[in-house]
Amino acid sequence: MRLERLTTDRLAAGGSTSGEDVPADLLGSVLARDLFVGGARWSKGRRLSAADLALFAASPPAGLDGVTVIVLEEGDLHEDEAAGRLARAVAGEGLGTRGPVQSRVDLVATHDGVVHVRIADLERLNRLDPLEVFTRLDGSIVAAGDLVASVKVAPHVVAASIVAAGARIARDGQRPLVRVAPFRPMTVAVVVKQSLRPADRPRFESSVRVKVESLGSRITTIDYVADDDDAVRAALAAVARGAGRVDVVLTAGGRSTDPSDPFFTAIDALRGRVLRHGVPAHPGSMLWLARIGRTAVMGLPTCGAYSKATAADLLLPRLLTGEPPTLRTVSHLGHGGVLTREMRFRFPTYARELEAPDG
């Protein structure tokens, strides 16, 4: 790019007062400051058309002896085009674009779901001056229409090579840099040991139904079983195998730190595997995650079985998008896992209305 001085003398020499002839090198040049021309406000970043140049020559800004403009050269991009190119590289599933407005393109959720961000690559991209990509926290739960991320280029003109370098980082992976995984209509079974008092069961059932149904899935059964190895094994087998198999099993009433708890012995007997004892977030750090075949099994913490927002309300939405139960799924919870009252925004809508976590 290069800088040029836009003056009435120069435009008059080119016949620009008629709008028929303009200096070829000034056509498409970019304003570097806000101006009032012919009674109208022209914002910085405006690309000057032939009509603009003619109007400037006929009605120059009062008190100014010309203004500086930016002339694009080969290999340069205007800020709006640059932001649009980068936004297309950044955006993945579940994102639409809005803008550009002042070189900012917003990425907006096209459906409800969970935000996924390749955080390390986002940081790599943002080391490229002057590119800017900023997002919601990885793992955020969003609704259709919510703002998820924005892409912006700071100066009015940027080298196309820099935008291309940013786009390569955005596309350098099996997954897009930013995406929204949609909630799926999944099936959920609930297995509760009878150690949960009968008086507490209506409250528990109401709470767990709200969690599941608000995320677009449905509960097939709620089964209360004896605190006994055989009873728990039979209950889990019925919902993790064969025709009755569900996508996710929620359990309650287990002793999460006791290796001999019937839930753990049943998972082992059914050739399943406990993937994680506890998760890196609190409250709810005693949550556990397992799988039996293709069925995810999650042990709700005692407080999560009732009406307090916990780490379970961050993990369950991921499972109900079809994300498999893995160590990687759980490890994401650590960043932002201090779930104090100030972190209420991290939870799904239903959990924001629950008793605030104590942290």
Number of C-alpha atoms within 10 A of each C-alpha: 15 9 13 15 13 20 17 21 13 15 21 18 12 17 16 24 21 16 18 11 16 22 15 10 11 21 17 19 26 24 21 19 13 12 18 14 17 14 9 8 10 17 15 15 22 21 20 18 16 20 16 18 28 24 17 22 23 18 15 20 16 11 6 9 12 17 16 15 23 22 20 22 13 8 10 17 21 24 24 21 18 26 30 23 19 24 25 17 20 26 25 20 17 21 26 18 19 14 14 18 11 17 21 22 26 26 27 22 26 19 19 21 27 26 25 24 22 15 14 9 17 20 13 12 22 14 12 13 14 15 20 20 21 14 19 17 16 20 24 21 27 25 18 16 14 15 19 27 24 23 25 24 25 15 14 21 22 23 18 17 12 17 25 15 13 27 19 15 17 25 16 12 11 6 14 19 23 26 24 30 26 26 22 16 16 20 18 25 24 23 22 25 20 17 13 18 9 11 8 11 16 10 13 18 15 12 19 18 17 13 21 20 14 14 24 18 19 17 18 14 14 17 15 21 18 14 18 14 16 13 17 25 20 13 20 23 18 15 23 24 15 9 8 11 19 21 20 26 25 20 23 24 21 21 16 20 11 10 10 12 17 21 31 22 17 24 20 14 13 18 11 20 18 18 16 17 15 19 23 20 24 22 23 25 17 22 24 22 23 22 22 22 13 15 20 26 30 24 26 26 24 18 14 21 25 21 18 22 27 31 29 27 20 23 21 18 27 24 21 25 21 17 15 16 22 15 13 9 14 21 13 17 19 13 12 16 21 18 22 15 14 12 15 19 13 21 23 23 16 15 22 18 13 16 14 18 22 14 15
